[in-house]
Structures are given as structure tokens and as C-alpha cells.
Amino acid sequence: MIVGITPVRISFAGGGTDLPEFYNDFEGNVLTTTIDQFTYVIFQHRNDTSFQSFSPDFQKHYKATELKQIEIEDGTEIASSIIKFLDYNYGSNITVCSDAPPGSGLGSSSSLAVNLVNVITKLQKKNWQSSEIAETAFKIEREILHWPMGKQDEYATAFGGFNFIKFTSEKTTVSPISLSNSLKTELQKNLVLFFVGKTRESSPILSNQIERIKQKNQNILKSLQYVKDLSLEMCDSIKKSDITKFGELLHKGWEAKKQFSDGVSNQKIDDIYNSALKSGALGGKLTGAGGGGHMLLYCESSKQPSLIKKMNSLGLQKVNSTFYDDGPKILNLYDFATSDKT
């Protein structure tokens, strides 16, 4: 049995510039970190040549099917598409689940894809680098599953930690950001995560953004350029230990992100965010494409009791999380440690 874990991520700035439609022409930057919430892959070898998958989060079961006859179905599509793409030719039972609920805006789908690619390639005795795992996961999601998405989630979760990631048409570069223990502790204390509610399907929001980029819509291009520059400014504020400015830049980034598409925010989210600002938050943002999921807020610890009380009154619950410095891991490797199966 293998148990694979991979963290989910929070993107602070630059989201949207990781879409190929943008970075192929203009380059892109994001500032992101992984947190201690995870996706899980529980892999069991079978004694036949069938594939079976379970997804408790989506309450889906893909019944045992011969490997050559696997089809991609909603709810278990990540597992089946990765098995097919990586040409894994041994029977398996695969259970996939996540600490973050579907529609969380924390990149759990990409984290799961990275997790599965890592597990299967390890079984195939391939010593892949983090970038190979990220690129393969992205290729499967974008080209096989046809999900309209950018590339930051795969790289954020495949590398793990606090990173500045640059995207160009030629390559993707991950630059780790080293935080002192004191700065890391202070920043974590001032960041508060709330679950707003399951986001609506992100695909229409991202599809709309992609179409507007293709059409060279000046509003979205200017907004994307702005958040791209903002990620550099935010990275600089961290390096200078100016976390107050970091919080202020979160606010500026959120205001720009709302210009990407009409679906990014709505009246309910705007009201929640404005209430947060009135209750002591300096800035914040939704963590995913928009429409729901998690809201990240920067608020000094002395003001957090008032903020949390107000958010609770609006039906939001605080989510406990801390920065997590590692990427994918395999927790248990029993039968395969001495087996000749690949």
C-alpha cells in the first residue's frame, strides 16, 4: 500500500498571469505558498489487471474495469486519466480525497493530480524532478481533461513552500523565498483564512478570462499586468519584512482581480469583504478563480477577535492552517519496497 500526500496552496498575487494565453505573450509571475491541508492518494495493488477508483469527496465509484477499457468519468477523472497517460499496466485500487472540500479555491484538483503523478511515477521507478511532475499534471488537466486553467497550482504544490514563480513561453522558474522564523511566525499570525462556501464551477470564470485574453481585451490585459507587477512588489515587501505593506497589496490585488471577469465576485462576497475591512482587516482576497471558496484576510492579531466575531455572524468559519514547506510525500511503502512490480 502507498499513501501519497500533497499540500494545497494559497496564491497571494499574480493569479491569472499563469494562463498560457497570457504568459506566452507577456510572461507571468505569482507569489504563492503551500499550507498544511492535503490531498491524499491511497494506492493498493490488485491481483488482476483491473483499475478501480473511489472518490469520497464526490461520492463517486469507478467500478473495477480492465485497464484497456478505462474511460474518463466525472468524479474519478483525475485518477483514470493519469493511469492512462502514464501507461500504468498493473491492477490497482485508488482512493482519492482531500482536506479541502471541492470548490475550495485552494487548488485541490491540481494538488491531487500532482499527488497521483508522483505516486505512479514512483511505482514505475522513475526519478522525476518536481518540474516534470508539475508539467505532466498540467498537461493532463489542460490537454486531456480540457480544464481551462493556469499552471501555478501544479508548480506550487509540486515544489511546496513559499515561492515566487515566473512563467514564460520557454520555461517556468521557481524561486524559493526564505523567511526568517520570526517573520514567518508574524505573517502567519496576521493571515486568517475563512471558508466562504463552495465556489460555483470555476471553468466558466476561467473560460471567460481566457476568451477575453485571446480577444486582447484591454481591461483584462491591464489588470493582469497590474497583478503581475503587484506580485513583484509583494515579493519585495516580504524580503524587506514589511508585512503591513504585504497586507495592503493583498487589497490592491483583490480589487484588480475583480476586473478579470464578472464571476470573480458577487454582492454577497463584496459585502463580506467590506465587513472584514470595517472589522480590522487591512486587505484580503478569494483564494481561487472566484465566486466562493476561501477568503484570505490580513489582520493584525490584536484586531482578530472582532474580525472573527463578525465573520462568524455572517456564517463564515475560521480555518486553522499554517505554512507548509514541503511538496509531495509518500508516507507508506510496504509491499512495493522489495517487489519487482513497477
Secondary structure, 3 states (H helix, E strand, C coil): CEEEEEEEEEEEECCCCCCHHHHHHHCEEEEEEEEEEEEEEEEEECCCCEEEEEECCCCEEEEEEEHHHCCCCCCCHHHHHHHHHCCCCCCEEEEEEECCCCCCCCCHHHHHHHHHHHHHHHHCCCCCCHHHHHHHHHHHHHHHCCCCCCCHHHHHHHHCCCEEEEECCCCEEEEECCCCHHHHHHHHHHEEEEEEECCCCHHHHHHHHHHHHHCCCHHHHHHHHHHHHHHHHHHHHHHCCCHHHHHHHHHHHHHHHCCCCCCCCCHHHHHHHHHHHHCCCCEEEECCCCCCEEEEEECCHHHHHHHHHHHHHCCCEEECCCEECCCCEEEEECCCCCCCCC
